[in-house]
Amino acid sequence: MTISSIQIIPSSRTTLNVAEKREPKPPPKIFSAREPPFKGIQPPQPDGYERSRAFPSTSAIVIDNGTIPKRPTGSAVLIHLLGSHLVKAGWCFDKTPRLTIPPVIARYRDRKANRTCQFVGYDAYVDATTRGQVRNAFDPGTSIIGNWDVMEGVLDYIFLKLGVDGANGGVDRPLVLTEPIANLGYSRKMMNEIVFECYSAPSVAYGIDSLFAYKYNRGTDGLVISASHASTHVIPVLNSKAILSNCTRLNWGGYQACDYLMKLLKLKYPTFPARITESQMEELLHQHCYVSQDYDCELAGYLDWTGLEERDHVVQYPFTEHIIPEKSEEELARIAERKKESGRRLQEQAAKMRLEKLMKKEQELEYYKDLQKNLGSETKKEIRRILDAEEMKDEAHLDRTIKELERSIKRSRNKDLGQEETEENPEEMTFPLVDVPDEELDEAGLKEKRHQRLMKSNVEARQRAKEEKEREKARIAEEERLDTEKRENSFDAWVEERRQAREALIQRIKERERMKADLGNRKSLASQIRMKTLANLAADGPRKRRRGGDDDTFGANDEDWGVYRTVATGEGSEDEEEEDPTQQLKSIEADLLKYDPEFTENHTLEAQSDWTKSLIHMFLRGPWPFDPESQREAHQLHLNVERIRVPEVIFQPSIAGIDQSGIVEIAADIVLQRFSSPQDQARLLRDVFITGGSSLFRGFDERFQREFRAVLPEGSDLRVRRAADPVLDAWKGAAQWASGPDLGMCSITRQEYMEKGSEYIKEHRLGNAT
C-alpha cells in the first residue's frame, strides 16, 4: 500500500486580524498514550465444561447423529476468529465470550531454569522481553493464518482456560469456527488436521462471521456491510442465504487504517523520540478519529485558528523532563546585588585608570613645555643633544608632541564631563611649507614639509568624504522625489516594482540563511568549496625566495582578496558597505503597508514567520507555542487532519493509494448492476446492515446512508441499521446457531474427515461454498 502526500487545503474564510490571531488559547487537553495491553493473568474457568456434563443429550453424539432436539442440543465450544485481530472463545450457552485475546505468542528461554516459557494472548505483553518476542498467527493485514505453531498454541491456551478435560488430553466437544468470506482451502485443510489429529474433536463446523451477526440481528433479506480488521465486504443476502457470487471485497480494514495512521504520524514527526506501537495506533484510531460528513469542506477549515483547540487532540507519550534547579527570590536578589557590586568595582577601576593616565599625560605635557621653553636659551649643539636624548628628531617633532598631548587631555576631560568633542576647522589649518621648493629648505624644513603634506592629504580626504556624504544625501533625496512622482503618476507600476523588489529581497534572505546552514554542514556543497579553497591556499604556501625576491604574487590583483570572503563563515563575510537586506525589506514593506491597500500586516515576512499565522505550525503543534527544549512537548503527538483523513479512506480509497472504488460505489454497483429485478433491489435496500469493528467510527452510518441515497434512483426505500454490538454479534450469532438444529447437519465429523479427507466441507446458508 502506498501513502499519498499529505495535502492541507488552506482555509477560504476571511483572515482574522492580528489581535484575534494573538489571542491566547486555553491549555490543551492531554490524552495519554496507552501502555502495552497486559490485562493480568486469567484463571481457568472449568464451570462451563462441568455444566456441559449435566446434559447427557448435549454431547457430540447429537451432532454426529444430526438429530433435531426440541431444546439446545450443543454444548459446543465456539471459537470466533474475528478478522485475525482478536480471538473470542466461549460456550454456546454463554451470553458473552469467556475469552477475548489477540492471536499472538511470545516464547522466552529462561536460562537459569533451563526451560522455555510460553506467553499467549495479552500475557505476551507482560514485560519488554516478551513484547520483543511476539509472533502473530495471521499474516499482517490479512485473515489468513500463516503461522500454525502460533495458532496451535492459541488453541491450547483457549481449551486450558475453558477447563476442557477430554480423554487423553483431547477435546470431546464439537467445535464451531468462524472464517472470512472466500477463505482459502489450504487454511481450512490445516485447521481440520489440527482439530481432528491434535485435539481429537468429534466434529467441527465453519461459518462466515458477518452472516452470523446478520442472523443474530434477525436479518433475512438485505445488504451486509462488514467492516472488519483485515478487509471490508459487501454481501447481498436473499432468503437468509448469502449470494457469495455477487459479494465484493474492499482491501481496507482496521489493520490498514492503523498502519496508515502510523505512516502519517511518522511522516509528520520524522524525529519523534518515542516508539510508536501498533496497539497505541489502534487506540488513537478508535478514540480520536471520526467520519466527516463533508470531508472537503471540513478539511479546508480544519486548521483555522478559531476552534482549533477543540479539533487538535494532544497525545502525550512518557518522557523524562530535564530538571533545572530553581533559585529562591533571596538567592536571585543576592546574585543581582553581587553583579551590581562587581559592575561598580569595574567602573571604579576604569575611572581610576583613566585618572592615572590623565595625570601622567598632564605631567608629560608640563615636562615637554618646560623643555621647549628652556631650548630657547641653548645652543644648536645642546638642543640636538637634548632632542636626541628625548628620542625626537627636531623641534617640530617636540611641538607636535605637545599639541597631541593637549588634544588628548582635552578629549579626556570632555569625555569625563559628557561634552561632545568639537572637530577642528580644516580652514584654520595652514600648510605654508607645501608650496615652498625643496631647494629653499634645510633638512628640518624638508621633514616639516613632508609632515604638512601628509596632514593636508588627511584634511582633503575628510573634506572629500564630507562632500561625498552630501552628494549621497542629495542623491537619496532626488530618488525619493522621483519615487514620489512615480507613485503619484503611475501607482500600479510603482506597486508592482515594490512587490518584485520585496520578492527579490526575500529570496536573498532565504539564500543567505541557506548558505549559513550549509556552511555548518560539512557535507554541503558550500562547505566543500570552502575546504577546497583552503586546501589550495595551503598547497600554494610560502615559496622559496630567490636572491631577495619573492615569487608569491598574491594581492597584486584586487580579485585575490575575494578569497577571504569565500572562506569566511561569520558575519564579517558580508560586505560591510552593503545595506542589510532585512532593513531594506522592512522599508519596502512599510511603503506597501502605507500606500498599497491590498498589502496588510498578515502579508509581511514577520507576520508570515509568526507561529500564530503558520499553517505548518498549526499542523504540527496546534494553536500553542512550541518549546523545542521541553521534553514534555517533544513527546507530544498532535492529531488534527488525521482524525478525518484516515476514516475517509473507506469512502475514498485513492487517498491511501488504493486502486478500488469506495464503499458507497461498491454497494451501489452490487444493488443496481448485479441484480436486475426491481423486487430484489428493493429487498436489499430495505435492510442495509452494518457490522464490524471498523464501522464504529462516529458518523459512519449517517455518511454512508446520505451518500448511498444520493446514488440510488429517486423514491427508493433505503433503510440502514447497525448491529446491536458490531464487535460481539458475530460470536453471539454463531453461539445461537450452534445451539440450534443446524449444527448437527452442517458439522464435519471425525469419521467424515477420515473418509473424505481434510479438504471436505459442508455447505450451509451461513458458510462458504466449495
C-alpha positions in Angstrom: 0.0 0.0 0.0 1.4 3.4 -0.9 0.9 6.5 1.1 -0.1 9.7 -0.7 1.3 13.1 0.1 -0.4 15.0 2.9 -2.4 17.8 1.4 -3.5 20.7 3.6 -6.1 22.8 1.9 -5.9 26.4 3.2 -9.0 27.9 4.7 -11.2 30.0 2.4 -12.6 32.0 5.3 -11.6 35.6 6.0 -8.2 36.0 7.6 -8.5 37.0 11.2 -7.0 40.3 12.4 -3.7 40.4 14.3 -5.2 41.0 17.7 -7.6 38.0 17.4 -4.8 35.8 16.0 -2.6 36.5 19.0 -5.4 35.8 21.5 -4.0 33.1 23.8 -5.7 29.7 23.7 -6.7 27.7 26.8 -4.2 24.9 27.7 -4.7 21.7 25.6 -6.5 18.6 26.9 -3.9 15.9 27.1 -4.6 12.3 26.1 -2.1 9.7 27.5 -0.6 7.1 25.2 -1.7 3.6 26.2 0.8 1.3 27.9 1.3 -2.3 26.5 -2.1 -4.1 26.7 -1.3 -6.5 29.5 -4.5 -7.4 31.4 -3.3 -9.7 34.1 -3.3 -13.5 34.3 -6.7 -15.0 33.7 -7.6 -18.1 35.8 -9.2 -21.2 34.2 -13.0 -21.4 34.1 -13.9 -25.1 34.4 -17.6 -24.4 35.3 -18.6 -24.3 31.7 -17.2 -27.7 31.0 -18.8 -29.1 34.1 -22.1 -27.6 33.1 -21.9 -29.4 29.7 -21.6 -32.7 31.6 -25.0 -32.2 33.2 -26.8 -32.6 29.8 -26.4 -36.2 28.5 -28.1 -35.3 25.2 -25.7 -32.4 24.5 -22.7 -34.4 23.6 -21.1 -35.0 20.2 -23.4 -37.9 19.6 -26.3 -35.5 18.9 -24.3 -33.5 16.4 -22.9 -36.7 14.9 -26.4 -38.2 14.5 -27.8 -34.9 13.2 -31.0 -35.1 15.3 -33.2 -32.1 15.8 -33.9 -31.9 19.5 -36.5 -29.6 21.0 -34.1 -27.8 23.2 -30.5 -26.7 22.8 -28.5 -29.7 21.7 -25.0 -28.4 21.6 -22.5 -27.8 24.4 -20.2 -26.9 21.5 -17.1 -24.9 22.1 -17.3 -21.8 19.9 -14.1 -20.1 18.8 -14.6 -16.9 16.9 -11.6 -15.8 14.8 -12.7 -12.2 14.2 -10.8 -10.8 11.4 -7.4 -12.0 12.7 -7.5 -9.3 15.3 -9.0 -10.8 18.4 -9.9 -14.4 19.2 -13.2 -14.8 21.2 -14.0 -18.1 22.8 -16.8 -19.4 25.0 -19.6 -21.9 25.3 -22.7 -21.7 23.2 -24.9 -21.3 26.2 -22.9 -18.2 27.3 -24.2 -14.7 26.6 -20.8 -13.3 26.0 -17.4 -14.9 25.2 -15.3 -16.0 28.2 -12.0 -15.2 26.5 -11.0 -12.4 24.3 -7.3 -12.4 23.4 -5.1 -11.5 20.4 -3.8 -14.5 18.4 -0.1 -13.9 19.5 2.5 -15.9 21.3 5.8 -15.0 22.9 8.3 -17.6 23.8 11.1 -16.9 26.2 14.0 -19.1 27.1 14.8 -19.0 30.9 18.5 -19.9 31.1 18.5 -20.2 34.8 15.6 -22.7 34.9 16.7 -24.2 31.6 13.2 -24.2 30.2 11.2 -22.3 27.6 8.2 -20.2 28.8 5.3 -19.5 26.5 3.0 -16.5 26.8 -0.2 -16.4 24.9 -2.6 -13.5 24.2 -2.4 -10.5 26.4 0.1 -12.4 28.6 2.7 -11.8 25.8 2.8 -8.1 26.7 3.7 -8.7 30.4 7.2 -7.1 30.0 9.6 -5.7 27.5 11.4 -9.1 27.0 8.2 -10.9 26.0 7.0 -8.0 23.9 10.1 -8.3 21.8 9.3 -11.9 21.0 5.7 -11.6 20.0 4.6 -13.5 16.9 1.1 -13.3 15.3 -0.7 -16.3 13.9 -2.1 -14.4 10.9 -0.2 -12.8 8.1 -0.1 -9.0 8.5 -3.1 -7.2 7.1 -4.9 -10.5 6.2 -7.3 -13.0 7.7 -5.1 -15.9 6.5 -3.3 -18.0 9.1 0.4 -18.1 8.3 1.9 -19.4 11.5 0.3 -22.6 12.5 2.6 -23.2 15.5 1.2 -20.0 17.0 -2.4 -20.9 16.2 -1.9 -24.3 17.9 -0.5 -22.5 21.0 -3.6 -20.2 21.0 -6.0 -23.1 20.8 -4.1 -24.8 23.6 -4.5 -21.7 25.7 -8.2 -21.5 24.9 -9.0 -25.1 25.8 -6.9 -24.8 29.0 -8.7 -21.6 30.2 -12.1 -23.1 29.3 -11.3 -26.1 31.5 -11.8 -28.7 28.7 -10.5 -32.0 30.0 -11.2 -34.7 27.5 -9.8 -38.2 27.3 -6.1 -38.3 26.7 -5.9 -34.5 26.7 -8.3 -34.3 23.7 -11.3 -32.0 23.2 -14.5 -34.0 23.4 -16.9 -31.3 22.4 -18.0 -30.1 18.9 -16.2 -27.0 17.5 -17.6 -24.1 15.6 -15.1 -21.8 13.8 -15.9 -18.6 12.1 -14.0 -17.7 9.0 -13.9 -14.8 6.4 -15.5 -14.9 3.1 -13.7 -16.9 0.4 -11.4 -18.4 3.0 -8.5 -20.4 1.4 -9.0 -24.1 1.2 -5.5 -24.7 2.5 -6.2 -22.8 5.7 -9.4 -24.8 6.3 -7.4 -28.0 5.5 -4.7 -27.2 8.0 -7.3 -26.3 10.7 -9.2 -29.6 10.1 -5.9 -31.5 10.6 -5.2 -29.7 13.9 -8.7 -30.1 15.2 -9.0 -33.8 14.4 -5.4 -35.0 14.7 -4.2 -32.9 17.5 -7.3 -32.5 19.7 -9.4 -35.4 18.6 -12.5 -33.3 18.3 -15.7 -35.1 17.5 -16.8 -32.5 14.9 -16.2 -29.0 13.5 -18.3 -26.5 11.6 -17.4 -23.4 9.8 -19.4 -20.2 9.1 -18.9 -16.6 8.0 -18.7 -14.2 10.9 -20.7 -11.3 9.3 -23.5 -13.7 8.3 -23.7 -15.0 11.9 -24.0 -11.4 13.1 -26.8 -10.7 10.5 -28.7 -13.8 11.5 -28.4 -12.8 15.2 -29.9 -9.4 14.4 -32.8 -11.2 12.7 -31.9 -10.3 9.1 -33.2 -12.3 6.1 -33.1 -10.1 3.1 -30.6 -7.2 2.8 -27.2 -5.9 2.2 -24.5 -6.7 4.8 -21.6 -4.2 5.1 -18.9 -6.0 7.1 -16.0 -3.7 8.1 -13.6 -6.0 9.9 -10.0 -5.7 10.9 -8.5 -7.1 7.7 -10.9 -6.0 5.0 -14.4 -4.7 4.2 -17.0 -6.9 2.5 -20.4 -6.0 0.9 -22.6 -9.2 0.9 -26.1 -9.4 -0.6 -28.4 -11.7 1.3 -31.8 -13.0 -0.1 -34.0 -15.5 1.7 -31.4 -15.8 4.5 -28.8 -17.0 2.0 -25.7 -15.0 1.0 -25.2 -14.6 -2.7 -21.5 -15.0 -2.5 -21.0 -14.7 -6.3 -22.1 -11.1 -6.0 -20.0 -10.3 -2.9 -17.3 -7.6 -3.2 -14.3 -7.0 -1.0 -12.6 -3.7 -0.3 -9.0 -4.2 0.8 -9.3 -1.8 3.7 -10.0 -2.6 7.3 -8.8 -1.8 10.8 -5.3 -3.1 10.3 -4.8 -0.9 7.2 -6.3 2.1 8.9 -3.9 1.7 11.9 -0.9 1.3 9.5 -1.9 4.3 7.5 -2.3 6.4 10.6 1.2 5.3 11.8 2.7 6.2 8.4 1.1 9.7 8.5 2.4 10.3 12.0 5.9 9.1 11.1 5.8 11.4 8.1 4.6 14.2 10.3 7.1 13.7 13.1 10.2 12.0 11.5 12.3 12.7 14.6 9.8 11.7 17.2 11.9 10.5 20.2 9.5 7.7 21.4 8.5 4.4 19.8 5.0 4.3 18.3 3.4 0.8 18.6 0.6 -0.7 16.7 -1.5 -1.2 19.8 -1.2 2.5 20.5 -2.2 3.4 17.0 -5.4 1.2 17.4 -6.4 3.2 20.5 -5.7 6.5 18.8 -7.7 5.4 15.8 -10.7 4.3 17.8 -10.6 7.1 20.4 -9.9 10.2 18.2 -10.9 9.5 14.6 -14.4 10.0 13.1 -16.0 10.1 9.7 -16.6 13.6 8.4 -20.0 14.4 6.9 -18.5 16.8 4.3 -14.8 15.9 4.0 -13.6 18.6 1.6 -15.3 21.4 3.4 -14.2 20.4 6.8 -10.7 19.7 5.7 -10.5 23.2 4.2 -11.1 24.8 7.6 -9.7 22.2 9.9 -6.5 24.2 10.8 -8.3 27.5 11.2 -7.4 29.4 14.4 -11.0 29.5 15.6 -11.9 26.3 17.4 -8.6 24.6 16.6 -8.0 23.9 20.3 -11.1 21.6 20.2 -10.2 19.9 16.9 -6.5 19.3 17.8 -6.0 16.4 20.2 -2.7 16.2 22.0 -1.4 12.7 22.8 1.3 12.6 25.5 4.0 9.9 25.4 6.1 9.1 28.5 9.1 11.4 28.9 11.7 12.5 31.4 12.0 16.2 31.8 15.3 17.8 32.5 15.2 19.1 36.0 16.6 22.7 36.3 17.1 23.7 40.0 15.1 26.8 40.7 16.6 29.5 42.9 14.7 31.3 45.6 14.0 35.0 45.5 16.6 35.7 48.1 19.3 33.9 46.1 18.3 35.8 43.0 18.5 39.0 44.9 21.9 38.2 46.2 23.1 37.3 42.7 21.8 40.6 41.3 23.5 42.5 44.1 26.8 40.7 43.5 26.5 41.6 39.8 25.8 45.3 40.6 28.7 45.4 43.1 31.0 43.8 40.5 29.9 46.3 37.9 30.6 49.2 40.4 34.0 47.9 41.1 34.8 47.6 37.4 33.6 51.2 36.9 35.7 52.5 39.7 38.8 50.7 38.4 38.2 52.1 34.9 37.8 55.6 36.3 40.9 55.2 38.4 42.9 54.0 35.4 41.6 56.9 33.3 42.6 59.4 36.0 46.1 57.9 36.3 46.5 58.2 32.5 45.3 61.8 32.5 47.6 62.7 35.3 50.5 61.1 33.5 49.7 62.9 30.3 49.5 66.2 32.2 52.9 65.6 33.8 54.4 64.8 30.4 52.8 67.9 28.9 54.2 70.1 31.7 57.6 68.5 31.2 57.7 69.0 27.4 56.5 72.6 27.8 59.3 73.3 30.2 61.7 71.6 27.8 60.5 73.7 24.9 60.9 76.8 27.0 64.5 76.0 28.0 65.5 75.2 24.4 65.3 78.9 23.5 68.4 79.7 25.6 70.5 76.8 24.4 73.0 76.4 21.5 72.1 74.3 18.5 74.5 71.5 19.6 73.0 71.4 23.0 69.5 71.4 21.5 70.5 68.5 19.3 71.8 66.6 22.2 68.7 67.2 24.3 66.3 66.2 21.5 68.3 63.0 20.8 68.1 62.1 24.5 64.3 62.5 24.3 64.2 60.5 21.0 62.9 63.4 19.0 64.0 64.4 15.5 63.7 68.1 15.8 61.9 71.0 17.4 58.9 70.5 15.1 58.6 66.9 16.5 58.5 68.3 20.0 55.9 70.9 19.0 53.7 68.2 17.5 54.0 66.0 20.6 52.9 68.9 22.8 49.9 69.6 20.6 48.9 65.9 20.6 49.1 65.8 24.4 46.9 68.9 24.7 44.3 67.4 22.3 44.3 64.1 24.2 44.0 65.8 27.6 41.2 67.9 26.2 39.3 64.9 24.8 39.7 63.0 28.1 38.3 66.0 30.1 35.4 66.5 27.7 34.6 62.8 27.9 34.5 62.8 31.7 32.3 65.9 31.6 30.0 64.4 29.0 30.7 67.1 26.4 30.9 66.4 22.7 34.3 66.8 21.1 34.4 69.6 18.5 36.2 68.9 15.3 38.9 71.3 14.2 38.0 73.6 11.4 40.1 72.5 8.4 40.1 76.1 7.1 42.0 77.3 10.1 44.8 74.8 9.4 47.5 76.2 7.2 50.3 74.4 5.4 52.8 77.1 4.3 55.8 74.8 3.5 53.8 72.7 1.0 54.3 75.2 -1.8 57.9 76.1 -0.9 60.6 74.4 -3.2 62.8 71.8 -1.6 65.9 73.7 -2.6 65.0 76.6 -0.3 64.6 74.3 2.8 67.1 72.7 5.0 66.8 69.2 6.4 64.4 70.2 9.2 62.3 72.1 6.8 62.0 69.2 4.4 60.8 67.0 7.3 58.2 69.6 8.3 57.1 69.9 4.6 56.5 66.2 4.4 54.5 66.3 7.6 52.4 69.2 6.4 51.8 67.4 3.1 50.5 64.4 5.0 48.3 66.5 7.2 47.0 68.3 4.1 46.2 65.0 2.5 44.2 63.9 5.5 42.3 67.1 5.6 41.5 66.9 1.9 40.4 63.3 2.3 38.0 64.2 5.2 36.7 67.0 3.0 36.1 64.7 0.1 34.3 62.2 2.4 32.1 65.0 3.7 31.3 66.2 0.1 30.6 62.5 -0.8 28.1 62.3 2.1 26.4 65.5 0.9 26.2 64.2 -2.6 24.7 60.9 -1.3 22.1 62.8 0.7 21.3 64.7 -2.4 21.0 61.6 -4.4 18.7 59.9 -1.9 16.6 63.0 -1.8 16.4 63.0 -5.6 15.5 59.3 -5.6 12.7 59.9 -3.1 11.4 62.8 -5.2 11.4 60.6 -8.3 9.8 57.7 -6.4 7.1 60.0 -5.1 6.4 61.3 -8.6 6.2 57.8 -10.0 3.9 56.7 -7.2 1.6 59.6 -7.8 1.6 59.4 -11.6 1.9 55.6 -12.1 0.7 53.9 -9.0 0.2 50.3 -10.4 3.7 50.2 -11.9 5.1 51.6 -8.6 3.4 48.9 -6.6 4.4 46.1 -8.9 8.0 47.3 -8.8 7.9 47.3 -5.0 6.4 43.8 -4.9 9.1 42.5 -7.2 11.8 44.1 -5.1 10.3 42.6 -2.0 10.3 39.1 -3.5 13.9 39.5 -4.6 14.9 40.5 -1.0 13.1 37.6 0.5 14.9 35.3 -1.9 18.2 36.9 -0.9 17.4 36.4 2.8 16.5 32.8 2.3 19.6 32.2 0.2 21.8 33.8 2.9 20.2 31.6 5.6 20.6 28.6 3.4 24.3 29.4 2.9 24.8 29.8 6.6 23.1 26.5 7.3 25.2 24.8 4.5 28.4 26.1 5.9 27.6 24.4 9.2 27.1 21.1 7.3 30.5 19.7 6.3 28.8 17.6 3.6 27.2 20.5 1.8 28.5 22.0 -1.4 29.3 25.4 0.2 31.5 23.7 2.8 33.2 21.5 0.2 34.0 24.6 -1.9 35.3 26.4 1.2 37.5 23.5 2.2 38.8 23.2 -1.4 39.8 26.8 -1.3 41.6 26.4 2.0 43.4 23.3 0.7 44.5 25.2 -2.4 45.8 28.0 -0.3 47.7 25.6 1.9 49.2 23.9 -1.2 50.3 27.3 -2.6 52.1 28.1 0.7 55.3 30.2 1.1 57.7 29.6 -1.8 61.4 29.9 -1.8 62.8 33.3 -2.4 65.5 33.8 -5.0 68.2 36.4 -4.1 65.9 38.5 -2.0 62.9 38.2 -4.4 59.5 36.7 -3.8 57.6 34.6 -6.2 54.3 34.9 -4.2 52.2 37.5 -6.1 49.1 37.1 -4.0 47.4 40.5 -3.6 48.7 42.0 -6.8 45.2 41.9 -8.2 42.1 43.1 -6.3 40.3 39.8 -7.1 42.9 37.9 -4.9 41.3 39.5 -1.8 38.0 37.9 -2.6 39.3 34.6 -1.2 38.7 36.0 2.3 35.0 36.4 1.6 34.9 32.8 0.2 36.4 31.2 3.3 34.9 33.4 5.9 32.0 31.9 7.9 31.0 34.7 10.3 29.1 37.9 9.9 32.3 39.5 8.7 31.9 37.7 5.4 29.2 40.1 4.4 30.1 43.3 2.7 30.1 46.0 5.4 29.1 48.7 3.0 26.2 46.8 1.6 22.9 47.6 3.3 21.3 44.8 5.3 18.6 43.2 3.2 16.4 42.8 6.2 16.3 46.5 6.7 15.6 47.1 3.0 12.7 44.6 3.2 11.2 46.4 6.2 11.5 49.7 4.4 9.7 48.3 1.3 7.0 46.6 3.4 6.5 49.9 5.3 5.8 51.6 1.9 3.5 48.9 0.8 1.6 49.0 4.1 1.3 52.7 3.8 0.2 53.0 0.2 -1.0 49.5 -1.0 -4.5 48.7 0.3 -4.1 45.0 -0.7 -0.9 44.6 1.4 -1.7 44.1 5.1 0.2 43.1 8.2 -0.5 39.5 7.5 1.4 39.7 4.3 4.7 40.9 5.9 7.6 38.5 6.3 7.5 39.0 10.1 3.8 38.0 10.2 4.4 35.0 8.0 7.2 33.9 10.3 4.9 34.2 13.3 3.8 30.8 14.6 0.3 32.0 15.1 0.0 32.6 11.4 1.9 29.5 10.2 -0.2 26.7 8.7 2.7 24.3 9.2 2.9 25.1 12.9 -0.9 24.6 13.3 -0.5 21.2 11.6 2.5 20.1 13.7 1.8 21.8 17.1 -1.7 23.1 17.1 -2.6 26.6 18.4 0.0 26.7 21.1 3.7 27.8 21.1 6.3 25.1 20.9 9.4 25.0 23.1 12.0 22.7 21.5 13.9 22.4 24.8 10.9 20.9 26.6 10.9 17.1 26.7 7.2 17.1 27.5 6.3 19.0 24.3 8.8 17.0 22.2 7.0 13.8 23.3 3.6 15.0 22.1 1.6 14.0 19.0 -1.0 16.4 17.6 -3.9 14.7 15.9 -5.9 17.1 13.7 -6.4 16.4 10.0 -5.6 12.8 10.6 -8.8 12.4 12.6 -10.9 12.7 9.5 -8.3 11.7 6.9 -7.9 8.1 8.0 -11.6 7.1 8.2 -12.2 8.8 4.9 -10.2 6.2 3.0 -13.1 3.7 3.1 -15.2 6.2 1.1 -12.2 7.5 -1.0 -9.6 4.7 -1.2 -7.5 6.8 -3.6 -6.4 8.9 -0.6 -4.3 6.0 0.6 -3.2 4.9 -2.9 -5.7 2.1 -3.2 -7.0 1.5 -6.7 -10.5 0.5 -5.8 -13.9 2.1 -5.5 -15.3 3.4 -2.2 -17.8 1.5 -0.1 -20.7 3.5 -1.5 -19.8 2.8 -5.1 -19.3 -0.9 -4.3 -22.7 -1.1 -2.6 -24.4 0.8 -5.5 -22.8 -1.5 -8.1 -24.0 -4.6 -6.3 -27.6 -3.5 -5.9 -28.1 -1.6 -9.2 -25.9 -3.6 -11.6 -25.8 -7.2 -10.4 -29.5 -7.5 -9.5 -31.8 -6.7 -12.4 -35.0 -7.4 -10.7 -36.6 -4.3 -9.0 -38.1 -6.6 -6.4 -34.6 -7.9 -5.4 -33.2 -4.4 -5.4 -36.0 -3.2 -3.1 -35.5 -6.1 -0.7 -31.7 -5.4 -0.5 -32.2 -1.7 0.1 -34.9 -2.2 2.8 -32.3 -3.7 5.1 -28.7 -2.4 4.8 -26.9 -3.9 7.8 -23.6 -2.5 9.1 -21.4 -4.6 11.3 -17.7 -5.0 12.2 -15.3 -3.1 14.5 -14.1 -0.7 11.7 -17.6 0.7 11.3 -17.7 2.1 14.9 -16.4 5.5 13.8 -18.7 8.3 14.8 -20.7 9.4 11.8 -20.2 6.3 9.7 -23.9 5.4 9.4 -25.0 8.9 8.6 -22.4 9.4 5.9 -23.0 6.1 4.3 -26.7 6.5 4.3 -26.6 10.0 2.9 -24.2 9.2 0.0 -25.8 5.9 -0.7 -29.2 7.5 -1.1 -27.7 10.1 -3.5 -26.7 7.4 -6.0 -30.0 5.4 -5.8 -33.0 6.1 -8.0 -35.4 8.7 -6.8 -38.0 7.3 -4.4 -36.0 4.2 -3.4 -36.9 3.0 0.1 -33.5 2.8 1.9 -33.2 1.7 5.5 -29.8 1.5 7.2 -29.2 -0.1 10.6 -26.3 -1.0 12.7 -25.7 -4.2 14.5 -26.6 -4.2 18.2 -23.0 -5.0 19.0 -20.8 -4.8 15.9 -17.9 -6.5 17.7 -19.6 -9.3 19.6 -22.7 -10.0 17.4 -20.7 -12.4 15.2 -19.8 -14.5 18.2 -23.3 -14.3 19.6 -24.8 -15.3 16.3 -22.5 -18.3 16.0 -23.4 -19.3 19.5 -27.1 -19.0 18.8 -26.6 -21.0 15.6 -24.6 -23.7 17.4 -27.4 -24.1 20.0 -29.9 -24.9 17.2 -30.6 -27.9 15.0 -28.3 -26.8 12.1 -25.1 -27.7 14.0 -25.5 -31.4 13.6 -26.3 -31.2 9.9 -23.5 -28.7 9.0 -20.6 -30.1 11.0 -17.9 -32.3 9.7 -17.5 -35.3 11.9 -14.3 -37.1 12.6 -15.5 -40.1 10.5 -16.2 -37.9 7.5 -12.8 -36.4 7.9 -11.1 -39.8 7.9 -13.2 -40.9 4.9 -13.3 -37.8 2.7 -10.1 -36.0 3.6 -9.2 -32.8 5.2 -10.5 -30.6 2.4 -14.1 -31.8 2.8 -16.6 -29.0 3.7 -20.3 -29.0 4.2 -22.2 -26.1 2.6 -24.9 -24.2 4.5 -26.6 -20.8 4.4 -24.1 -19.1 6.7 -20.9 -20.7 5.4 -18.6 -20.6 2.4 -19.1 -22.6 -0.7 -16.7 -25.3 -2.0 
